[in-house]
Amino acid sequence: MKTKYALFLMLVLPIMLLAANPFSWKVTPNASALMNSRGWRTSQVTNSYYEWDEIIPEMRFNYYYGSNTTALIDSMYIDEWDEDESVWKFAQQKGYTTHTPNGRIAELLSYIDVSGEGDYLPLVKVNFTYNAQNRLTAAVFNFNGIIFGSDEEWIVANGMYYIYGAGTSFHTVNYNGFDDPEYRYTKSEFDFDASGRIIKEYSSYSADSLSWNSNYYRTTYTYHPQDNHTGADLIEFISSMIFEMIMFDQYLLPGMITEEITESWMDDSWYATDKTTYEYDDQFRVTVRNSLYPSGDIWLQFARELYFYGDNGQMSHSINQDAWSGEYENYERTDYVWESYTSANDDYLNPTPSLSLSVYPSPFSQELHISSQSDVKAAFKVGVYNLRGQQVRSLANSMGAEIIWDGKDNQGKDTPTGLYLIRAQQKDQTGFRKVLKVK
Protein backbone atom coordinates (compact mmCIF):
# COMPACT_ATOMS: atom_id res chain seq x y z
CA MET A 1 0.00 0.00 0.00
CA LYS A 2 1.41 3.43 -0.90
CA THR A 3 2.29 5.74 1.96
CA LYS A 4 1.35 9.38 2.24
CA TYR A 5 4.93 10.24 1.31
CA ALA A 6 4.68 8.16 -1.84
CA LEU A 7 1.46 9.89 -2.79
CA PHE A 8 3.08 13.24 -2.07
CA LEU A 9 5.97 12.39 -4.39
CA MET A 10 3.62 11.20 -7.12
CA LEU A 11 1.57 14.38 -7.01
CA VAL A 12 4.09 17.10 -6.23
CA LEU A 13 7.34 16.07 -7.92
CA PRO A 14 5.81 15.97 -11.42
CA ILE A 15 4.62 19.55 -10.93
CA MET A 16 8.08 20.59 -9.76
CA LEU A 17 9.72 18.86 -12.72
CA LEU A 18 7.30 20.35 -15.22
CA ALA A 19 8.07 23.84 -14.01
CA ALA A 20 11.80 23.11 -13.98
CA ASN A 21 12.39 21.45 -17.32
CA PRO A 22 12.78 23.27 -20.62
CA PHE A 23 9.74 23.40 -22.80
CA SER A 24 10.21 19.87 -24.11
CA TRP A 25 7.00 19.77 -26.10
CA LYS A 26 5.20 16.42 -26.32
CA VAL A 27 2.82 16.01 -29.20
CA THR A 28 0.51 13.38 -27.82
CA PRO A 29 -3.11 12.55 -28.33
CA ASN A 30 -3.47 13.33 -24.65
CA ALA A 31 -3.68 16.88 -25.91
CA SER A 32 -6.95 16.09 -27.62
CA ALA A 33 -7.97 13.55 -25.00
CA LEU A 34 -7.73 16.05 -22.18
CA MET A 35 -9.05 19.01 -24.10
CA ASN A 36 -12.76 19.30 -23.54
CA SER A 37 -14.25 19.53 -27.01
CA ARG A 38 -17.61 20.82 -28.15
CA GLY A 39 -20.25 18.72 -26.44
CA TRP A 40 -17.86 16.54 -24.39
CA ARG A 41 -15.86 17.06 -21.21
CA THR A 42 -13.61 14.77 -19.16
CA SER A 43 -15.20 13.46 -15.98
CA GLN A 44 -12.64 10.86 -14.88
CA VAL A 45 -9.13 9.70 -15.74
CA THR A 46 -7.68 6.50 -14.23
CA ASN A 47 -3.99 5.59 -14.27
CA SER A 48 -3.09 1.89 -13.97
CA TYR A 49 -0.13 -0.40 -14.47
CA TYR A 50 0.23 -3.97 -15.66
CA GLU A 51 1.41 -6.85 -13.51
CA TRP A 52 1.73 -9.59 -16.09
CA ASP A 53 -1.76 -9.66 -17.66
CA GLU A 54 -3.50 -8.05 -14.69
CA ILE A 55 -4.35 -4.34 -14.69
CA ILE A 56 -3.67 -2.75 -11.28
CA PRO A 57 -5.20 0.71 -10.64
CA GLU A 58 -3.00 3.44 -9.16
CA MET A 59 -4.69 6.81 -9.19
CA ARG A 60 -8.02 8.22 -10.32
CA PHE A 61 -8.75 11.85 -11.16
CA ASN A 62 -12.38 13.00 -10.83
CA TYR A 63 -13.38 16.31 -12.39
CA TYR A 64 -16.37 18.47 -11.45
CA TYR A 65 -17.88 21.42 -13.28
CA GLY A 66 -19.86 24.45 -12.17
CA SER A 67 -22.89 23.75 -14.34
CA ASN A 68 -24.27 21.62 -17.14
CA THR A 69 -23.22 24.22 -19.73
CA THR A 70 -19.51 24.67 -19.13
CA ALA A 71 -16.25 22.84 -19.66
CA LEU A 72 -14.44 24.87 -16.98
CA ILE A 73 -13.33 22.59 -14.16
CA ASP A 74 -14.09 24.05 -10.74
CA SER A 75 -12.86 21.17 -8.57
CA MET A 76 -11.20 17.78 -8.72
CA TYR A 77 -10.63 14.86 -6.37
CA ILE A 78 -7.77 12.39 -6.65
CA ASP A 79 -8.35 8.84 -5.39
CA GLU A 80 -5.63 6.34 -4.51
CA TRP A 81 -5.95 2.59 -4.97
CA ASP A 82 -5.28 0.57 -1.79
CA GLU A 83 -3.58 -2.60 -3.02
CA ASP A 84 -3.85 -4.34 0.35
CA GLU A 85 -7.61 -3.95 0.64
CA SER A 86 -8.37 -3.71 -3.10
CA VAL A 87 -10.51 -0.60 -2.65
CA TRP A 88 -10.29 3.02 -3.68
CA LYS A 89 -9.29 5.50 -0.98
CA PHE A 90 -11.37 8.50 -1.96
CA ALA A 91 -10.23 12.10 -2.18
CA GLN A 92 -6.63 11.65 -1.00
CA GLN A 93 -6.03 14.98 -2.65
CA LYS A 94 -8.52 17.60 -3.74
CA GLY A 95 -8.14 20.79 -5.71
CA TYR A 96 -10.22 23.86 -6.43
CA THR A 97 -9.86 26.34 -9.25
CA THR A 98 -10.93 29.92 -9.87
CA HIS A 99 -11.20 31.51 -13.30
CA THR A 100 -10.82 34.92 -14.88
CA PRO A 101 -13.84 36.67 -16.44
CA ASN A 102 -12.44 35.50 -19.81
CA GLY A 103 -12.62 31.85 -18.81
CA ARG A 104 -8.91 31.27 -18.09
CA ILE A 105 -7.75 29.49 -14.96
CA ALA A 106 -6.60 32.04 -12.38
CA GLU A 107 -5.63 29.83 -9.43
CA LEU A 108 -5.32 26.17 -8.54
CA LEU A 109 -5.31 25.38 -4.81
CA SER A 110 -4.79 21.75 -3.80
CA TYR A 111 -5.03 19.96 -0.45
CA ILE A 112 -3.75 16.58 0.70
CA ASP A 113 -5.37 14.29 3.26
CA VAL A 114 -2.46 13.76 5.64
CA SER A 115 -4.19 11.19 7.86
CA GLY A 116 -6.56 9.36 5.55
CA GLU A 117 -9.41 10.53 7.80
CA GLY A 118 -10.26 13.79 6.07
CA ASP A 119 -7.55 15.95 7.67
CA TYR A 120 -6.62 18.16 4.75
CA LEU A 121 -3.63 20.48 4.58
CA PRO A 122 -2.98 23.00 1.81
CA LEU A 123 -0.30 21.55 -0.45
CA VAL A 124 0.20 23.51 -3.68
CA LYS A 125 -1.04 26.85 -4.93
CA VAL A 126 -0.50 27.82 -8.56
CA ASN A 127 -1.26 31.35 -9.74
CA PHE A 128 -1.69 32.21 -13.42
CA THR A 129 -1.42 35.60 -15.12
CA TYR A 130 -2.38 36.78 -18.61
CA ASN A 131 -1.73 39.85 -20.74
CA ALA A 132 -4.23 42.16 -22.40
CA GLN A 133 -4.54 39.70 -25.32
CA ASN A 134 -5.57 36.96 -22.85
CA ARG A 135 -2.29 35.12 -23.47
CA LEU A 136 -0.70 33.21 -20.61
CA THR A 137 2.32 35.08 -19.25
CA ALA A 138 3.19 33.15 -16.07
CA ALA A 139 2.37 30.16 -13.91
CA VAL A 140 3.91 30.46 -10.45
CA PHE A 141 4.04 27.43 -8.14
CA ASN A 142 3.86 27.89 -4.37
CA PHE A 143 4.29 25.07 -1.86
CA ASN A 144 3.09 24.89 1.70
CA GLY A 145 6.05 26.04 3.76
CA ILE A 146 5.07 23.86 6.74
CA ILE A 147 5.67 20.71 4.70
CA PHE A 148 9.22 21.90 3.98
CA GLY A 149 9.87 22.94 7.58
CA SER A 150 9.54 26.67 6.93
CA ASP A 151 7.69 29.29 8.94
CA GLU A 152 6.41 30.85 5.72
CA GLU A 153 2.88 29.97 4.70
CA TRP A 154 3.79 29.72 1.01
CA ILE A 155 7.15 29.27 -0.66
CA VAL A 156 7.61 30.27 -4.29
CA ALA A 157 9.27 27.17 -5.64
CA ASN A 158 8.86 27.17 -9.42
CA GLY A 159 7.77 29.43 -12.21
CA MET A 160 7.04 29.23 -15.92
CA TYR A 161 7.18 32.53 -17.84
CA TYR A 162 6.11 33.23 -21.42
CA ILE A 163 7.68 36.18 -23.21
CA TYR A 164 6.01 37.25 -26.45
CA GLY A 165 7.60 38.87 -29.48
CA ALA A 166 6.27 40.06 -32.79
CA GLY A 167 3.13 38.37 -34.10
CA THR A 168 2.74 34.97 -32.48
CA SER A 169 6.42 34.39 -31.66
CA PHE A 170 7.48 33.74 -28.05
CA HIS A 171 10.07 32.09 -25.85
CA THR A 172 9.90 30.64 -22.35
CA VAL A 173 11.94 30.93 -19.15
CA ASN A 174 11.51 28.42 -16.34
CA TYR A 175 12.71 28.76 -12.76
CA ASN A 176 13.16 25.85 -10.35
CA GLY A 177 14.14 26.56 -6.77
CA PHE A 178 14.74 22.86 -6.08
CA ASP A 179 17.06 22.07 -8.98
CA ASP A 180 20.85 22.01 -9.22
CA PRO A 181 21.91 25.67 -8.89
CA GLU A 182 23.74 25.45 -12.22
CA TYR A 183 20.40 24.64 -13.89
CA ARG A 184 18.24 26.93 -11.76
CA TYR A 185 16.91 28.64 -14.90
CA THR A 186 16.16 27.08 -18.28
CA LYS A 187 15.11 28.82 -21.46
CA SER A 188 13.56 27.61 -24.69
CA GLU A 189 13.66 29.61 -27.89
CA PHE A 190 12.02 28.57 -31.15
CA ASP A 191 12.15 28.77 -34.89
CA PHE A 192 8.69 29.14 -36.42
CA ASP A 193 7.49 28.44 -39.94
CA ALA A 194 5.33 30.82 -41.99
CA SER A 195 2.19 29.55 -40.24
CA GLY A 196 3.64 30.16 -36.78
CA ARG A 197 4.22 26.48 -35.99
CA ILE A 198 7.27 25.47 -33.96
CA ILE A 199 9.80 23.74 -36.21
CA LYS A 200 12.86 23.88 -33.96
CA GLU A 201 13.43 24.35 -30.24
CA TYR A 202 16.73 25.47 -28.66
CA SER A 203 17.16 24.96 -24.92
CA SER A 204 19.73 26.61 -22.67
CA TYR A 205 20.40 26.83 -18.93
CA SER A 206 21.66 29.36 -16.43
CA ALA A 207 22.43 29.78 -12.75
CA ASP A 208 21.30 33.41 -12.59
CA SER A 209 19.11 34.02 -15.71
CA LEU A 210 21.76 36.50 -16.95
CA SER A 211 24.49 34.33 -18.42
CA TRP A 212 23.16 31.43 -20.52
CA ASN A 213 24.81 28.22 -21.71
CA SER A 214 23.18 27.50 -25.07
CA ASN A 215 24.66 24.01 -25.45
CA TYR A 216 21.92 22.03 -23.76
CA TYR A 217 19.62 20.35 -26.25
CA ARG A 218 17.58 21.09 -29.36
CA THR A 219 14.58 19.44 -31.03
CA THR A 220 13.34 19.47 -34.63
CA TYR A 221 9.66 18.95 -35.53
CA THR A 222 8.13 17.70 -38.80
CA TYR A 223 4.39 18.02 -39.48
CA HIS A 224 1.80 15.93 -41.30
CA PRO A 225 0.83 17.33 -44.73
CA GLN A 226 -2.74 17.77 -43.47
CA ASP A 227 -1.72 19.80 -40.42
CA ASN A 228 -2.91 23.38 -40.65
CA HIS A 229 -2.65 24.80 -37.14
CA THR A 230 -1.23 28.31 -36.75
CA GLY A 231 0.75 30.29 -34.24
CA ALA A 232 -2.48 31.78 -32.92
CA ASP A 233 -3.81 28.25 -32.39
CA LEU A 234 -0.64 27.35 -30.51
CA ILE A 235 -0.85 30.30 -28.11
CA GLU A 236 -4.55 29.75 -27.49
CA PHE A 237 -3.88 26.09 -26.80
CA ILE A 238 -1.14 26.89 -24.27
CA SER A 239 -3.26 29.50 -22.52
CA SER A 240 -6.35 27.30 -22.27
CA MET A 241 -4.64 23.96 -21.56
CA ILE A 242 -2.10 24.93 -18.90
CA PHE A 243 -4.18 23.27 -16.14
CA GLU A 244 -4.11 19.92 -17.97
CA MET A 245 -0.40 20.25 -18.65
CA ILE A 246 0.30 20.68 -14.96
CA MET A 247 -1.94 17.84 -13.87
CA PHE A 248 -0.51 15.36 -16.36
CA ASP A 249 3.11 16.47 -16.20
CA GLN A 250 3.62 17.19 -19.87
CA TYR A 251 3.69 20.10 -22.24
CA LEU A 252 1.10 19.51 -24.90
CA LEU A 253 1.20 20.78 -28.45
CA PRO A 254 -1.65 21.01 -30.95
CA GLY A 255 -1.35 19.87 -34.51
CA MET A 256 -0.23 16.71 -36.29
CA ILE A 257 3.47 16.08 -35.88
CA THR A 258 4.90 13.07 -37.67
CA GLU A 259 8.43 13.17 -36.29
CA GLU A 260 10.51 14.89 -33.64
CA ILE A 261 14.26 14.40 -33.15
CA THR A 262 16.11 15.61 -30.06
CA GLU A 263 19.84 16.29 -29.99
CA SER A 264 21.96 16.74 -26.86
CA TRP A 265 25.30 18.52 -26.49
CA MET A 266 28.04 16.05 -25.49
CA ASP A 267 31.82 16.18 -25.91
CA ASP A 268 31.63 19.48 -27.79
CA SER A 269 29.25 18.09 -30.42
CA TRP A 270 25.53 17.59 -31.04
CA TYR A 271 24.33 13.98 -30.90
CA ALA A 272 20.86 12.72 -31.76
CA THR A 273 19.56 11.02 -28.60
CA ASP A 274 15.82 10.57 -29.06
CA LYS A 275 13.36 10.18 -31.90
CA THR A 276 9.58 10.03 -31.74
CA THR A 277 7.28 9.24 -34.65
CA TYR A 278 3.49 9.39 -34.83
CA GLU A 279 0.93 7.39 -36.80
CA TYR A 280 -2.58 8.62 -37.67
CA ASP A 281 -5.83 6.98 -38.73
CA ASP A 282 -8.06 8.09 -41.62
CA GLN A 283 -9.73 10.60 -39.30
CA PHE A 284 -6.31 12.16 -38.58
CA ARG A 285 -6.31 10.97 -34.97
CA VAL A 286 -3.04 9.75 -33.47
CA THR A 287 -3.11 5.99 -33.02
CA VAL A 288 0.54 5.18 -32.21
CA ARG A 289 3.46 7.07 -30.75
CA ASN A 290 6.80 5.30 -31.31
CA SER A 291 9.87 6.03 -29.15
CA LEU A 292 13.29 5.20 -30.62
CA TYR A 293 16.95 5.48 -29.64
CA PRO A 294 20.07 5.59 -31.86
CA SER A 295 22.30 2.56 -32.39
CA GLY A 296 25.06 3.52 -34.73
CA ASP A 297 23.46 4.76 -37.94
CA ILE A 298 20.02 3.29 -37.28
CA TRP A 299 17.14 3.92 -34.89
CA LEU A 300 15.82 1.12 -32.68
CA GLN A 301 12.41 1.17 -31.04
CA PHE A 302 12.24 0.74 -27.27
CA ALA A 303 8.65 1.78 -26.51
CA ARG A 304 5.34 2.82 -28.00
CA GLU A 305 1.99 4.16 -26.85
CA LEU A 306 -1.27 2.97 -28.43
CA TYR A 307 -4.41 5.11 -28.46
CA PHE A 308 -8.01 3.92 -28.72
CA TYR A 309 -11.22 5.88 -29.34
CA GLY A 310 -14.83 5.27 -28.37
CA ASP A 311 -18.05 5.61 -30.31
CA ASN A 312 -18.32 9.24 -29.20
CA GLY A 313 -15.06 10.04 -31.02
CA GLN A 314 -13.20 10.76 -27.78
CA MET A 315 -10.25 8.79 -26.52
CA SER A 316 -11.31 5.77 -24.46
CA HIS A 317 -7.90 4.56 -23.27
CA SER A 318 -4.19 4.41 -24.04
CA ILE A 319 -1.63 1.67 -23.41
CA ASN A 320 2.12 2.10 -22.97
CA GLN A 321 4.33 -0.75 -24.13
CA ASP A 322 8.07 -1.34 -23.96
CA ALA A 323 10.12 -3.47 -26.36
CA TRP A 324 13.35 -4.06 -24.47
CA SER A 325 12.73 -7.81 -24.37
CA GLY A 326 12.29 -7.95 -28.15
CA GLU A 327 8.49 -8.12 -27.85
CA TYR A 328 5.97 -5.47 -26.93
CA GLU A 329 4.86 -5.73 -23.31
CA ASN A 330 2.15 -3.63 -21.67
CA TYR A 331 3.26 -1.67 -18.62
CA GLU A 332 0.91 1.35 -18.19
CA ARG A 333 -2.68 2.20 -19.08
CA THR A 334 -4.83 5.33 -18.88
CA ASP A 335 -8.64 5.23 -19.13
CA TYR A 336 -10.87 8.21 -19.86
CA VAL A 337 -14.52 8.74 -18.97
CA TRP A 338 -16.44 11.48 -20.77
CA GLU A 339 -19.77 13.16 -20.19
CA SER A 340 -21.80 15.21 -22.63
CA TYR A 341 -22.83 18.79 -22.04
CA THR A 342 -24.43 21.64 -23.93
CA SER A 343 -22.17 24.64 -24.33
CA ALA A 344 -23.74 27.96 -23.49
CA ASN A 345 -22.00 29.30 -26.61
CA ASP A 346 -23.53 26.74 -28.97
CA ASP A 347 -26.12 29.11 -30.38
CA TYR A 348 -26.87 26.80 -33.29
CA LEU A 349 -28.12 24.08 -30.95
CA ASN A 350 -31.74 23.94 -29.98
CA PRO A 351 -31.65 23.54 -26.20
CA THR A 352 -33.88 20.86 -24.77
CA PRO A 353 -35.79 21.48 -21.56
CA SER A 354 -33.68 20.59 -18.55
CA LEU A 355 -33.93 20.71 -14.82
CA SER A 356 -31.31 22.84 -13.06
CA LEU A 357 -30.13 20.81 -10.10
CA SER A 358 -28.14 22.05 -7.11
CA VAL A 359 -26.46 19.80 -4.54
CA TYR A 360 -24.38 20.75 -1.52
CA PRO A 361 -22.04 20.14 0.13
CA SER A 362 -19.91 18.06 -2.20
CA PRO A 363 -18.18 16.05 -1.01
CA PHE A 364 -20.56 15.26 1.85
CA SER A 365 -20.43 12.82 4.73
CA GLN A 366 -23.88 12.71 6.37
CA GLU A 367 -26.44 14.89 4.59
CA LEU A 368 -26.74 16.06 0.99
CA HIS A 369 -29.11 18.93 0.19
CA ILE A 370 -30.78 18.63 -3.22
CA SER A 371 -32.85 21.42 -4.75
CA SER A 372 -34.10 22.32 -8.21
CA GLN A 373 -34.76 25.41 -10.28
CA SER A 374 -37.36 25.16 -13.00
CA ASP A 375 -40.17 27.10 -14.62
CA VAL A 376 -42.39 24.07 -14.14
CA LYS A 377 -44.56 24.10 -11.02
CA ALA A 378 -44.54 20.47 -10.06
CA ALA A 379 -43.04 18.10 -7.55
CA PHE A 380 -39.83 16.39 -8.52
CA LYS A 381 -38.42 13.02 -7.62
CA VAL A 382 -34.82 12.04 -7.17
CA GLY A 383 -32.97 8.79 -7.72
CA VAL A 384 -29.51 8.11 -6.30
CA TYR A 385 -27.40 5.69 -8.35
CA ASN A 386 -24.04 4.05 -7.74
CA LEU A 387 -21.35 3.69 -10.41
CA ARG A 388 -22.85 0.37 -11.52
CA GLY A 389 -26.03 2.22 -12.48
CA GLN A 390 -28.03 0.64 -9.64
CA GLN A 391 -30.53 2.83 -7.82
CA VAL A 392 -29.69 2.87 -4.13
CA ARG A 393 -32.25 5.46 -2.97
CA SER A 394 -35.50 6.94 -4.25
CA LEU A 395 -36.64 10.32 -2.91
CA ALA A 396 -39.53 12.66 -3.65
CA ASN A 397 -40.67 16.15 -2.65
CA SER A 398 -43.70 18.39 -2.99
CA MET A 399 -43.72 21.38 -5.33
CA GLY A 400 -40.03 22.16 -5.54
CA ALA A 401 -39.05 21.98 -1.88
CA GLU A 402 -35.54 20.93 -0.96
CA ILE A 403 -34.78 17.23 -0.53
CA ILE A 404 -32.22 15.97 1.97
CA TRP A 405 -30.49 12.65 1.38
CA ASP A 406 -29.15 11.17 4.59
CA GLY A 407 -26.63 8.94 2.82
CA LYS A 408 -28.68 5.77 3.39
CA ASP A 409 -30.10 3.34 0.86
CA ASN A 410 -33.74 2.28 0.50
CA GLN A 411 -33.26 -0.29 3.29
CA GLY A 412 -32.01 2.35 5.72
CA LYS A 413 -28.40 1.18 5.60
CA ASP A 414 -25.46 3.54 5.24
CA THR A 415 -24.14 3.61 1.69
CA PRO A 416 -20.37 3.21 1.23
CA THR A 417 -18.11 6.13 0.41
CA GLY A 418 -17.69 6.84 -3.26
CA LEU A 419 -19.15 8.62 -6.26
CA TYR A 420 -22.92 8.74 -6.82
CA LEU A 421 -25.10 10.06 -9.61
CA ILE A 422 -28.08 12.17 -8.57
CA ARG A 423 -30.88 12.05 -11.15
CA ALA A 424 -33.84 14.38 -10.73
CA GLN A 425 -37.03 14.29 -12.78
CA GLN A 426 -39.84 16.83 -12.98
CA LYS A 427 -42.50 15.95 -15.53
CA ASP A 428 -40.54 15.61 -18.82
CA GLN A 429 -37.43 17.40 -17.55
CA THR A 430 -34.37 15.76 -16.02
CA GLY A 431 -31.18 16.92 -14.34
CA PHE A 432 -27.99 15.14 -13.26
CA ARG A 433 -25.19 15.85 -10.80
CA LYS A 434 -22.31 13.76 -9.49
CA VAL A 435 -21.44 13.85 -5.80
CA LEU A 436 -18.73 12.31 -3.66
CA LYS A 437 -19.58 10.75 -0.29
CA VAL A 438 -16.69 10.63 2.19
CA LYS A 439 -16.32 9.44 5.77
Residue pairs with C-beta under 8 A, 6 or more apart in sequence:
1 82
1 83
1 84
1 85
2 10
2 80
2 83
4 112
4 114
4 116
7 80
7 92
7 93
7 112
8 112
8 123
8 147
10 59
11 78
11 93
11 110
11 112
11 123
12 123
12 124
12 143
14 249
15 124
15 126
15 141
15 158
15 246
15 249
16 141
16 157
16 158
16 176
16 178
17 249
18 160
18 245
18 246
18 249
18 250
18 251
19 139
19 141
19 157
19 158
19 159
19 160
19 174
19 175
19 176
20 158
20 174
20 175
20 176
20 178
20 179
20 183
20 186
21 174
21 186
22 172
22 174
22 186
22 187
22 188
22 201
22 203
22 205
22 216
22 217
23 172
23 174
23 188
23 201
23 203
23 251
24 188
24 201
24 203
24 219
24 251
25 198
25 201
25 219
25 221
25 251
25 252
25 253
25 260
26 250
26 251
26 252
26 253
27 221
27 252
27 253
27 255
27 257
27 260
27 276
27 278
28 250
28 252
28 286
28 289
28 305
29 285
29 286
29 289
29 307
29 315
29 318
30 248
30 250
30 252
30 315
30 318
30 334
31 237
31 241
31 252
31 253
31 254
32 285
32 286
32 315
33 42
33 307
33 314
33 315
33 318
33 336
34 42
34 45
34 241
34 244
34 248
34 252
35 237
35 240
35 241
35 244
36 42
36 71
37 314
38 343
38 346
39 340
39 341
39 342
39 343
39 346
40 312
40 313
40 314
40 338
40 339
40 340
40 341
41 63
41 65
41 71
41 338
41 339
41 341
42 63
42 336
42 337
42 338
43 62
43 63
43 337
43 338
43 339
43 434
44 60
44 61
44 62
44 63
44 336
44 337
45 60
45 61
45 63
45 334
45 335
45 336
45 337
46 57
46 59
46 60
46 61
46 334
46 335
46 337
47 57
47 58
47 59
47 60
47 61
47 332
47 333
47 334
48 55
48 56
48 57
48 58
48 332
48 333
48 334
48 335
49 55
49 56
49 58
49 331
49 332
49 333
50 56
50 329
50 330
50 331
50 332
50 333
55 333
56 81
56 83
57 81
57 88
58 80
58 81
59 78
59 79
59 80
59 81
60 78
60 79
60 80
60 81
60 88
61 76
61 77
61 78
61 247
62 76
62 77
62 78
62 79
62 419
62 434
62 436
63 73
63 75
63 76
64 73
64 74
64 75
64 76
64 77
64 362
64 434
65 71
65 72
65 73
65 74
65 341
66 72
66 74
68 341
68 342
68 354
68 356
68 431
68 432
69 341
69 342
69 343
69 344
70 341
70 343
70 344
71 341
71 343
72 97
72 99
72 103
73 97
73 243
74 96
74 97
74 99
75 94
75 95
75 96
75 97
76 94
76 95
76 247
77 90
77 91
77 93
77 94
77 95
77 363
77 436
78 91
78 92
78 93
78 94
78 95
79 88
79 89
79 90
79 91
79 92
80 88
80 89
80 92
81 87
81 88
81 89
82 88
82 89
88 418
89 116
90 363
90 417
90 418
90 436
90 438
91 113
91 363
91 436
91 438
92 112
92 113
92 116
93 110
93 111
93 112
93 113
93 123
94 110
94 111
94 113
94 120
94 363
95 108
95 109
95 110
95 111
96 108
96 109
96 110
97 105
97 106
97 107
97 108
97 109
97 243
98 105
98 106
98 107
99 105
99 106
100 106
100 130
102 130
102 134
104 128
104 130
104 134
104 136
104 239
104 240
105 128
105 242
105 243
106 127
106 128
107 125
107 126
107 127
107 128
108 124
108 125
108 126
108 128
108 243
108 246
109 122
109 124
109 125
110 122
110 123
110 124
110 125
111 120
111 121
111 122
111 123
112 120
112 121
112 123
113 119
113 120
114 120
114 121
117 439
118 365
118 438
118 439
121 144
121 146
121 147
122 144
123 143
123 144
123 147
124 141
124 142
124 143
124 144
125 141
125 142
125 154
126 139
126 140
126 141
126 142
126 246
127 138
127 139
127 140
127 142
128 136
128 138
128 139
128 140
128 242
129 136
129 137
129 138
129 140
130 136
130 137
130 239
131 137
131 164
134 239
135 162
135 164
135 235
135 239
136 162
136 235
136 238
136 239
136 242
137 161
137 162
137 164
138 159
138 160
138 161
138 162
139 159
139 160
139 242
139 246
140 156
140 158
140 159
140 160
141 156
141 157
141 158
141 159
142 154
142 155
142 156
142 157
143 154
143 155
143 157
144 153
144 154
144 155
145 151
145 152
145 153
145 154
145 155
146 153
148 155
155 177
156 177
157 176
157 177
157 178
158 174
158 175
158 176
158 177
158 178
159 174
159 175
160 172
160 173
160 174
161 172
161 173
161 174
161 175
162 170
162 172
162 238
163 170
163 171
163 172
163 173
164 170
165 171
167 196
167 231
168 192
168 196
168 230
168 231
168 232
168 234
168 235
169 190
169 192
169 196
169 231
170 190
170 235
171 187
171 188
171 189
171 190
172 187
172 188
173 185
173 186
173 187
173 209
174 185
174 186
174 187
174 188
175 184
175 185
175 209
176 183
176 184
176 185
176 186
177 184
181 207
182 205
182 207
183 205
183 207
184 206
184 207
184 208
184 209
185 205
185 206
185 207
185 208
185 209
186 203
186 204
186 205
186 206
186 216
187 203
187 204
187 205
187 206
187 212
188 201
188 202
188 203
189 201
189 202
189 204
190 198
190 199
190 200
190 201
190 202
191 198
191 199
191 200
191 202
192 198
192 199
192 231
193 199
195 228
195 229
195 230
195 231
196 230
196 231
196 232
196 233
196 234
197 221
197 223
197 227
197 229
197 230
197 231
197 234
197 255
198 221
198 234
198 253
199 220
199 221
200 218
200 219
200 220
200 221
201 218
201 219
201 221
202 214
202 218
203 216
203 217
203 218
203 219
204 212
204 213
204 214
204 215
204 216
205 212
205 213
205 216
206 212
206 213
215 265
216 264
216 265
217 262
217 263
217 264
217 265
217 273
218 262
218 263
218 270
219 260
219 261
219 262
219 263
220 260
220 261
220 263
221 257
221 259
221 260
222 257
222 258
222 259
222 260
223 255
223 256
223 257
223 258
224 255
224 256
224 257
224 258
224 278
224 280
224 284
226 256
226 284
227 255
227 256
227 257
229 254
229 255
233 254
233 255
234 253
234 254
234 255
237 252
237 253
237 254
241 252
244 252
245 251
245 252
256 278
256 280
256 284
256 286
257 278
258 277
258 278
259 275
259 276
259 277
259 278
260 275
260 276
261 272
261 274
261 275
262 272
262 273
262 274
262 275
263 270
263 271
263 272
263 273
264 270
264 271
264 273
265 271
271 294
272 294
273 293
273 294
274 291
274 292
274 293
275 291
275 292
275 293
275 294
275 299
276 289
276 290
276 291
276 292
277 289
277 290
277 292
278 286
278 288
278 289
278 290
279 286
279 287
279 288
279 289
279 290
280 286
280 287
281 287
285 307
285 309
286 307
287 306
287 307
288 304
288 305
288 306
288 307
289 304
289 305
289 307
290 301
290 303
290 304
291 301
291 302
291 303
291 304
291 305
292 299
292 300
292 301
292 302
293 299
293 300
293 302
294 300
301 323
302 322
302 323
302 324
303 320
303 321
303 322
303 323
304 320
304 321
304 323
304 328
305 318
305 319
305 320
305 321
306 318
306 319
306 321
307 315
307 318
308 315
308 316
308 317
308 318
308 319
309 315
309 316
310 316
310 338
312 338
312 340
314 336
314 338
315 336
316 335
316 336
317 333
317 334
317 335
317 336
318 333
318 334
319 330
319 332
319 333
320 330
320 331
320 332
320 333
321 328
321 329
321 330
321 331
322 328
322 329
322 331
323 329
342 349
342 351
343 349
353 428
353 429
354 429
354 430
354 431
355 372
355 373
355 374
355 380
355 424
355 425
355 426
355 429
355 430
355 431
356 372
356 373
356 374
356 431
357 370
357 371
357 372
357 422
357 424
357 431
357 432
357 433
358 369
358 370
358 371
358 372
358 373
358 433
359 368
359 369
359 370
359 422
359 433
359 435
360 368
360 369
361 368
361 369
362 368
362 433
362 435
362 436
363 435
363 436
363 437
363 438
364 407
364 435
364 436
364 437
364 438
365 407
365 437
365 438
365 439
366 406
366 407
367 404
367 405
367 406
367 407
368 404
368 405
368 407
368 422
368 435
368 437
369 402
369 403
369 404
370 382
370 395
370 402
370 403
370 404
370 405
370 422
370 424
371 400
371 402
371 403
372 380
372 400
372 424
372 426
372 431
374 380
374 400
374 426
374 429
376 426
376 427
376 429
377 399
377 400
378 399
378 400
378 426
378 427
379 396
379 397
379 398
379 399
379 400
379 426
380 396
380 397
380 400
380 424
380 425
380 426
381 394
381 395
381 396
381 397
381 424
381 425
381 426
382 394
382 395
382 396
382 397
382 403
382 405
382 422
382 423
382 424
382 425
383 391
383 393
383 394
383 395
383 422
383 423
383 424
383 425
384 391
384 392
384 393
384 394
384 395
384 405
384 415
384 420
384 421
384 422
384 423
385 391
385 392
385 420
385 421
385 422
385 423
386 392
386 415
386 418
386 420
386 421
387 418
387 419
387 420
387 421
391 410
392 409
392 410
392 415
392 420
393 405
393 408
393 409
393 410
393 415
394 410
395 403
395 405
396 403
397 403
405 422
407 414
407 415
407 437
408 414
408 415
409 415
415 437
416 437
417 437
417 438
417 439
418 436
418 437
419 434
419 435
419 436
419 437
420 434
420 435
420 436
420 437
421 432
421 433
421 434
422 432
422 433
422 434
422 435
423 430
423 431
423 432
424 430
424 431
424 432
